[in-house]
Amino acid sequence: MRNGIHPEYHQVVFQDSSTGFKFITGSTANSEETIKMDDGNTYPLIRVEISSDSHPFYTGKQKFTQADGAVDRFNKKYGFANK
């Protein structure tokens, strides 16, 4: 790798704005805002609108819409049973 062309990779804290859930992970993102975590270290803080703590897919609150696709319409039109 060439020196001086890659961004600095460091530990940061991402915080979900809607639930307050925080997690530490490696990232090249930077932030002026910092937070002191339970381990005693201070990390840059990056606020996100949605995370696995609030996303409907991960929380089990996902809404399923009944959308008939082309295959379903074909099967209905020609009397094929859904398997």
Order of alpha helices (4+ residues) and beta strands (2+ residues): beta-beta-beta-beta-alpha-alpha
